[in-house]
Amino acid sequence: MDKNNFRAYAAWIAVCIIWGTTYLAIRIGVEHLPPMLFAGVRWIVAGIIFVLFLRWRGKALPKKKDLIHIAVVGLALIGIGNGLVVTGEQFIGSGLAALLITTVPFWVVGMESVIPSGPKINLKIIFGLFLGLAGVALIFNGEWSSLLNPSYLLGMLCILGAVIAWSFGTVYSKYKKVNVHPLMNAAIQMLIAGTAQTILGLLLGEASAVSFHMNGLISFFYLVLIGSMFGYGSYIYAIEHLPLSLVATYAYINPIIALFLGWLVLDEKMNLTIIIAAVIIILGVIIVKQGAKKQKSLSIN
């Protein structure tokens, strides 16, 4: 294994681990910091550092014609998607949030199927979708009454909204390409979305709720330096040097790490039913992705 491959695999492992820990960091952070300011300032700080670093490396800023598309993706993925995750984790566990986020591929496939030029659903995808739905239903087995709790229901609706927003942003970015370095693209997305979240937080009066508790500050700086910068940087490096199909497997590992850390650190619920549900959902995601690959190969032929 040459040095580049070693670094690429190390970057992939880092993504698998780091992005599994961010759910715990968010859960701890929102106990001490208001959600929109917590999220918004994080992305602004990370975005500024990224832009300055990339400009120092000679990378160009995006052209005006690309800014609208970058803004749409950034607001969907980070502004709404991440913003709703942060909001939702005030009311539900970090492990459960991470597990439900794995259903994004189901929504992506569904959204693409209604695009005239997009791939159509096949039997393998339908089977995977139903399997994933069964896994989600299993999570709430015997606990549907929890949804009558307004706070818990709000948390679940936030995660559902986050999944839909992230899926839309993913599909939009696939069909609306921009001519800018991927890291610069991400940095501008961070700045736009972070600014929107911060403005919203100020309008909601969150400034008065800011408290400089040590755990909240540690979570904030962890998310800026490790989650946003090191994690995303590792992701970009990995997809440049390894097959995308391999790198994408981080999505199967993140929820396992998040579930374990939530149970270990915050004493979040963990039982055999949740473990089985996690396995079923992840298996459904794998089958859906295999079905999507089959679509692609058929369309190429």
matplotlib code that plots the C-alpha trace (Angstrom):
import matplotlib.pyplot as plt

x = [0.0, 1.5, 1.5, -1.5, -3.6, -2.7, -3.7, -6.9, -7.9, -7.0, -9.2, -12.1, -11.7, -11.6, -14.9, -16.5, -15.6, -15.8, -19.2, -20.5, -19.5, -21.0, -24.5, -23.3, -21.5, -24.7, -26.8, -24.5, -24.2, -27.9, -28.3, -26.3, -26.5, -29.6, -29.8, -29.7, -26.9, -25.0, -25.3, -24.9, -21.8, -20.2, -20.6, -19.5, -16.3, -15.5, -16.4, -14.2, -11.2, -11.8, -12.1, -9.0, -7.0, -8.3, -7.6, -4.0, -3.7, -4.8, -8.3, -10.8, -14.0, -17.2, -18.6, -21.8, -23.8, -22.9, -23.8, -27.6, -27.0, -24.5, -26.9, -29.7, -27.6, -26.1, -29.4, -31.0, -28.1, -26.7, -29.2, -32.3, -31.0, -28.3, -30.4, -33.3, -31.0, -29.7, -33.2, -34.5, -31.8, -33.1, -36.0, -34.8, -31.6, -28.5, -28.4, -32.0, -31.4, -28.4, -30.3, -33.2, -30.8, -29.7, -33.0, -31.9, -31.1, -34.8, -35.9, -33.2, -34.3, -38.0, -37.2, -35.1, -37.8, -40.2, -37.6, -38.4, -34.7, -34.1, -33.8, -37.0, -37.7, -37.2, -38.2, -35.0, -35.4, -39.0, -38.0, -35.2, -37.6, -40.1, -37.3, -36.1, -39.7, -40.1, -36.9, -38.2, -41.5, -39.7, -38.0, -41.3, -42.7, -44.8, -43.9, -46.2, -47.7, -44.4, -45.5, -48.3, -45.6, -45.4, -41.7, -40.9, -43.2, -41.5, -38.1, -39.2, -40.8, -37.5, -35.5, -38.0, -37.7, -33.9, -34.0, -36.2, -34.1, -30.9, -32.3, -33.5, -30.1, -28.4, -30.5, -30.3, -26.5, -26.4, -28.3, -27.1, -23.3, -21.1, -17.6, -15.8, -13.3, -15.4, -13.9, -14.5, -18.1, -18.5, -16.9, -19.3, -22.2, -21.1, -21.0, -24.4, -26.2, -24.4, -25.3, -29.0, -29.1, -27.4, -29.9, -32.8, -31.4, -31.1, -34.7, -35.9, -34.2, -31.7, -28.9, -30.4, -30.3, -26.5, -24.6, -20.9, -21.0, -17.8, -19.5, -21.3, -18.1, -16.2, -19.0, -18.9, -15.2, -15.2, -17.8, -15.9, -12.5, -13.1, -16.6, -16.6, -13.0, -11.1, -14.1, -15.1, -11.5, -11.0, -14.2, -13.0, -9.6, -11.1, -13.5, -10.6, -8.5, -10.9, -14.0, -17.1, -18.9, -16.4, -16.4, -20.2, -20.1, -19.4, -23.2, -23.6, -21.0, -21.9, -25.3, -23.6, -21.1, -23.7, -26.0, -23.1, -21.9, -25.4, -25.8, -22.3, -22.1, -25.7, -27.4, -29.7, -31.9, -30.3, -31.9, -32.1, -35.1, -33.2, -30.1, -32.3, -34.0, -30.6, -29.5, -32.8, -32.6, -29.0, -29.7, -32.6, -30.2, -27.7, -30.4, -31.7, -28.2, -27.7, -30.9, -29.9, -26.6, -28.5, -30.6, -27.4, -25.9, -29.0, -29.3, -25.7, -26.2]
y = [0.0, 3.3, 6.5, 8.1, 4.9, 4.7, 8.3, 7.8, 4.8, 6.7, 9.6, 7.2, 5.6, 9.1, 10.0, 6.8, 7.6, 11.4, 11.8, 9.1, 11.3, 14.5, 13.5, 13.1, 16.5, 18.1, 16.5, 17.8, 21.2, 21.9, 21.3, 24.5, 26.6, 27.6, 25.5, 28.0, 30.1, 27.0, 25.6, 28.9, 30.3, 26.8, 26.9, 30.5, 29.9, 26.8, 28.5, 31.5, 29.3, 27.1, 30.1, 31.8, 28.5, 27.8, 31.4, 31.0, 27.9, 29.8, 28.4, 30.7, 32.0, 30.9, 33.0, 34.9, 32.6, 29.6, 31.4, 30.7, 27.0, 26.9, 28.8, 26.4, 23.3, 25.0, 26.0, 22.6, 20.5, 22.6, 25.4, 23.3, 19.8, 20.2, 23.0, 20.6, 17.9, 20.3, 21.4, 17.8, 16.6, 18.8, 16.3, 12.9, 10.9, 11.3, 7.6, 7.6, 10.8, 9.2, 6.0, 7.8, 10.0, 6.7, 6.7, 9.6, 7.2, 6.1, 9.7, 10.4, 7.5, 8.6, 12.2, 11.1, 8.8, 11.7, 13.6, 13.0, 12.3, 10.5, 6.7, 4.7, 2.5, -1.3, -4.3, -4.3, -0.7, -1.3, -4.3, -2.2, 0.7, -1.6, -3.3, 0.1, 1.2, -2.0, -1.2, 2.3, 0.8, -1.7, 1.2, 2.4, -1.1, -0.8, 2.8, 4.6, 6.3, 8.3, 10.2, 11.7, 13.5, 17.0, 17.3, 13.9, 14.3, 17.7, 16.1, 13.3, 15.8, 17.8, 14.8, 13.9, 17.5, 17.2, 14.0, 15.5, 18.7, 16.8, 14.5, 17.4, 19.2, 16.0, 15.5, 19.2, 19.2, 16.1, 17.8, 21.4, 21.3, 24.3, 25.2, 25.6, 23.6, 21.2, 22.4, 26.1, 25.0, 23.5, 26.5, 29.0, 26.7, 26.8, 30.6, 31.1, 28.5, 29.5, 33.2, 32.2, 30.1, 32.9, 35.5, 33.2, 32.5, 36.3, 36.9, 34.1, 35.9, 33.1, 35.5, 35.9, 32.1, 31.7, 30.4, 29.7, 26.3, 24.3, 21.3, 23.5, 25.2, 22.0, 20.6, 23.8, 23.7, 20.0, 20.4, 23.3, 21.8, 18.0, 17.6, 20.4, 20.9, 17.7, 15.5, 17.2, 17.6, 13.8, 13.1, 15.2, 13.5, 10.1, 10.5, 11.8, 8.7, 5.8, 4.3, 6.3, 3.0, 2.3, 5.9, 5.9, 3.0, 5.6, 6.0, 2.5, 2.9, 6.4, 5.3, 2.4, 4.7, 7.3, 4.7, 3.2, 6.7, 7.8, 4.8, 5.0, 8.7, 9.9, 6.6, 6.7, 3.8, 0.7, -2.7, -5.7, -4.3, -1.1, -3.1, -5.3, -2.3, -0.7, -3.8, -3.9, -0.2, -0.4, -3.6, -1.8, 1.1, -1.3, -3.0, 0.3, 1.4, -1.9, -1.4, 2.2, 0.8, -1.7, 1.1, 3.0, 0.0, -0.7, 2.9, 2.9, -0.3]
z = [0.0, -1.1, 1.1, -0.7, -0.3, 3.4, 3.9, 2.0, 4.1, 7.2, 6.1, 5.4, 8.9, 10.3, 8.6, 9.8, 13.4, 13.5, 11.9, 14.3, 17.3, 16.1, 17.1, 20.7, 20.6, 19.2, 21.9, 24.7, 23.1, 22.8, 26.5, 27.1, 23.9, 21.9, 18.7, 15.9, 17.3, 18.3, 14.7, 12.9, 14.6, 14.2, 10.4, 10.1, 12.0, 10.0, 6.7, 7.3, 8.2, 5.2, 2.8, 4.1, 3.8, 0.3, -0.8, 0.6, -1.5, -4.6, -5.0, -6.7, -5.2, -7.0, -9.8, -9.3, -11.6, -9.3, -6.0, -6.3, -6.7, -3.9, -1.7, -2.4, -1.6, 1.5, 2.9, 2.2, 3.6, 6.3, 7.0, 7.2, 7.3, 10.0, 11.7, 12.2, 13.5, 16.1, 17.0, 17.1, 19.4, 22.1, 22.4, 21.3, 21.8, 19.6, 18.7, 17.5, 15.5, 13.8, 13.0, 11.4, 9.3, 7.6, 5.8, 3.5, 0.6, 0.6, 0.1, -2.5, -4.6, -4.3, -5.3, -8.2, -9.5, -10.1, -12.2, -15.9, -16.6, -13.4, -12.7, -12.1, -9.2, -9.6, -7.5, -5.5, -4.5, -3.5, -1.3, 0.3, 1.0, 2.7, 4.7, 5.9, 6.7, 8.7, 10.7, 11.5, 12.6, 14.8, 16.7, 17.9, 18.6, 21.8, 22.2, 19.7, 22.7, 23.0, 19.9, 22.0, 24.0, 22.2, 22.8, 21.5, 18.5, 17.7, 17.9, 15.5, 13.1, 13.1, 12.1, 9.4, 8.1, 8.2, 6.2, 3.5, 3.3, 3.1, 0.4, -1.6, -1.3, -2.4, -5.5, -6.4, -6.1, -8.4, -11.2, -10.7, -11.1, -10.3, -11.6, -8.3, -6.2, -4.0, -0.7, -1.7, -2.6, 0.9, 2.6, 0.9, 1.7, 5.4, 5.4, 3.7, 5.8, 9.0, 8.5, 7.8, 11.0, 13.1, 11.8, 12.6, 16.1, 16.8, 15.5, 17.8, 20.8, 21.4, 22.3, 25.8, 26.2, 25.5, 28.5, 28.5, 30.1, 29.7, 28.2, 25.6, 24.6, 24.3, 22.1, 19.9, 19.3, 18.8, 16.0, 14.4, 14.4, 14.3, 12.9, 10.3, 9.3, 9.9, 9.2, 6.0, 4.9, 5.4, 3.4, 0.5, 0.5, 0.7, -2.2, -4.3, -3.8, -3.0, -4.8, -3.9, -3.1, -0.3, 1.1, 1.2, 3.7, 6.4, 6.5, 7.8, 10.6, 11.9, 13.5, 15.2, 16.8, 17.6, 19.3, 21.3, 22.5, 23.3, 25.5, 27.0, 27.8, 28.1, 29.2, 26.2, 25.6, 24.0, 23.8, 21.4, 19.5, 18.6, 17.6, 15.3, 13.9, 13.1, 11.3, 9.3, 8.3, 7.2, 5.3, 3.6, 2.7, 1.2, -0.9, -2.2, -3.2, -5.0, -6.8, -7.8, -9.1, -11.2, -12.7, -13.6, -15.3, -17.3, -18.4, -19.6, -21.6]

ax = plt.figure().add_subplot(projection="3d")
ax.plot(x, y, z, "-o")
ax.set_aspect("equal")
plt.show()
